[in-house]
Amino acid sequence: MMATLLPTLSSPVSWATAFLLRTPLKSSRSHHPLLRSLLASASPLSSPRTPRSLITMASAAIPARRDLLMLGIETSCDDTAAAVVRGDGEILSQVIASQSDLLVKWGGVAPKMAEEAHALAIDQVVQKALDEANVSESDLSAVAVTIGPGLSLCLRGSCFCYSDLD
């Protein structure tokens, strides 16, 4: 898969991951040049690197592009969700598989049961989101997955699903 790591607008504790399908993803943890420039331009004394300051800088640096198609996958707790969104923010599809029956059965979130439910639902949820948006995997410009905060057992589900996309 061809991908470039992009900066995200989530908090420093829960950096979500987005990949553009344009250039090879390097195995190192080096930041994308845009992220490096955003972080370098935020002086620790004059402009702390808060989520708000990064959002402001990223908004100014990255114009909305309607031609981009992104798939978002969310598995941080007890629901499995996927959405296809254009670069300008238009939501083309949003699919959620609820685990409400497990919540009732176990009296709340049972992490191992939630992980298993994600594993059973994720492929169908992602495919339904793609189908409802009338796009295929090859049409996607980016895939974003939740990596935190959330239950670690559940968060792995979206990462494994992403690695299966070609």
C-alpha positions as CSV (number, residue, x, y, z in Angstrom):
1,M,0.0,0.0,0.0
2,M,1.2,3.5,-0.8
3,A,0.8,5.9,2.1
4,T,2.1,9.1,3.7
5,L,1.6,9.9,7.4
6,L,-0.4,13.1,7.8
7,P,-0.8,15.4,10.9
8,T,-4.1,15.0,12.7
9,L,-6.2,17.4,14.7
10,S,-6.7,15.3,17.7
11,S,-5.2,15.9,21.1
12,P,-1.5,15.1,21.8
13,V,-2.6,12.2,24.0
14,S,-4.7,10.6,21.4
15,W,-3.1,11.3,18.0
16,A,-5.3,9.6,15.5
17,T,-3.6,8.3,12.4
18,A,-4.4,9.3,8.8
19,F,-2.7,7.9,5.7
20,L,-2.7,9.4,2.2
21,L,-2.4,6.8,-0.5
22,R,0.2,8.7,-2.5
23,T,3.8,7.9,-1.5
24,P,5.4,4.9,0.3
25,L,4.9,4.8,4.1
26,K,8.3,4.7,5.7
27,S,8.7,2.2,8.6
28,S,10.4,4.8,10.7
29,R,8.4,7.1,12.9
30,S,9.6,10.3,11.1
31,H,6.9,12.9,10.8
32,H,5.4,14.1,7.6
33,P,7.1,17.4,6.4
34,L,3.8,19.3,7.0
35,L,3.6,18.1,10.6
36,R,7.3,19.0,11.2
37,S,6.7,22.5,9.9
38,L,3.5,22.9,12.0
39,L,5.4,21.8,15.1
40,A,8.4,23.9,14.4
41,S,6.3,27.0,13.8
42,A,4.7,26.7,17.3
43,S,7.2,28.3,19.7
44,P,6.9,26.8,23.2
45,L,6.9,30.3,24.7
46,S,4.6,32.2,22.4
47,S,2.3,29.5,21.1
48,P,2.0,26.2,23.1
49,R,1.5,23.1,21.1
50,T,-2.1,22.6,22.2
51,P,-4.7,20.8,20.1
52,R,-6.3,24.2,19.4
53,S,-3.1,25.8,18.2
54,L,-2.4,22.8,15.9
55,I,-5.9,22.9,14.6
56,T,-5.5,26.6,13.7
57,M,-2.2,26.1,12.0
58,A,-3.4,23.0,10.2
59,S,-6.5,24.7,9.0
60,A,-4.5,27.5,7.5
61,A,-2.0,25.2,6.0
62,I,-4.3,22.6,4.5
63,P,-7.1,23.8,2.2
64,A,-10.3,21.7,2.0
65,R,-10.1,19.4,-1.0
66,R,-13.4,18.0,-2.2
67,D,-11.5,15.5,-4.4
68,L,-10.1,13.6,-1.3
69,L,-12.1,10.7,-0.1
70,M,-11.4,9.4,3.5
71,L,-12.5,6.4,5.3
72,G,-12.7,6.7,9.1
73,I,-12.8,3.7,11.4
74,E,-13.7,3.9,15.0
75,T,-13.5,1.1,17.6
76,S,-12.5,2.8,20.8
77,C,-15.1,1.2,23.1
78,D,-18.3,-0.6,22.5
79,D,-19.5,0.4,19.0
80,T,-17.9,-0.3,15.6
81,A,-18.2,2.6,13.2
82,A,-17.0,3.6,9.8
83,A,-17.6,6.7,7.7
84,V,-16.6,8.0,4.3
85,V,-16.0,11.7,4.1
86,R,-14.9,14.1,1.4
87,G,-12.0,16.4,2.0
88,D,-14.3,19.4,2.4
89,G,-16.2,17.6,5.2
90,E,-19.2,16.2,3.3
91,I,-20.2,12.9,5.0
92,L,-21.0,10.4,2.2
93,S,-21.8,7.5,4.6
94,Q,-21.8,6.6,8.2
95,V,-22.4,3.1,9.6
96,I,-22.5,2.1,13.2
97,A,-22.8,-1.4,14.6
98,S,-24.0,-1.2,18.2
99,Q,-23.0,-3.6,21.0
100,S,-26.0,-2.7,23.2
101,D,-27.0,-6.3,23.6
102,L,-23.5,-7.0,25.1
103,L,-23.9,-4.1,27.4
104,V,-27.1,-5.5,28.8
105,K,-25.8,-9.0,29.0
106,W,-22.6,-8.1,30.9
107,G,-23.9,-5.0,32.8
108,G,-21.6,-2.6,31.0
109,V,-18.6,-2.8,28.7
110,A,-16.6,-6.1,28.9
111,P,-13.4,-5.3,27.0
112,K,-12.7,-8.8,25.7
113,M,-16.3,-9.3,24.6
114,A,-16.2,-5.8,22.9
115,E,-13.0,-6.7,21.1
116,E,-14.5,-9.9,19.8
117,A,-17.7,-8.1,18.7
118,H,-15.5,-5.5,16.8
119,A,-13.7,-8.4,15.1
120,L,-17.0,-9.9,13.9
121,A,-18.5,-6.6,12.8
122,I,-15.6,-4.5,11.3
123,D,-15.4,-5.9,7.8
124,Q,-19.2,-5.6,7.3
125,V,-19.3,-2.1,8.7
126,V,-16.4,-0.9,6.5
127,Q,-17.9,-2.5,3.4
128,K,-21.3,-1.1,4.1
129,A,-19.8,2.4,4.5
130,L,-18.0,2.0,1.2
131,D,-21.1,0.7,-0.5
132,E,-23.4,3.5,0.8
133,A,-20.9,6.1,-0.3
134,N,-20.7,4.3,-3.7
135,V,-16.9,4.1,-3.6
136,S,-14.3,1.3,-3.5
137,E,-11.1,0.9,-1.5
138,S,-9.1,2.1,-4.6
139,D,-11.1,5.4,-4.6
140,L,-9.9,6.3,-1.1
141,S,-7.3,9.0,-0.6
142,A,-6.9,8.4,3.1
143,V,-7.8,6.0,5.9
144,A,-8.0,7.3,9.5
145,V,-8.3,5.0,12.5
146,T,-8.8,5.8,16.2
147,I,-5.8,5.0,18.3
148,G,-6.9,6.6,21.5
149,P,-8.2,7.2,24.0
150,G,-10.1,4.1,24.5
151,L,-9.9,0.4,25.4
152,S,-6.6,-1.0,24.1
153,L,-8.2,-4.3,23.1
154,C,-10.8,-2.4,21.1
155,L,-8.5,0.1,19.5
156,R,-6.5,-2.7,17.9
157,G,-9.5,-3.7,15.9
158,S,-9.4,-0.5,13.7
159,C,-5.7,-0.8,13.3
160,F,-5.9,-4.4,12.1
161,C,-8.7,-3.6,9.8
162,Y,-6.7,-0.7,8.2
163,S,-3.7,-3.0,7.6
164,D,-6.0,-5.4,5.6
165,L,-7.1,-2.6,3.2
166,D,-5.2,-2.6,-0.1
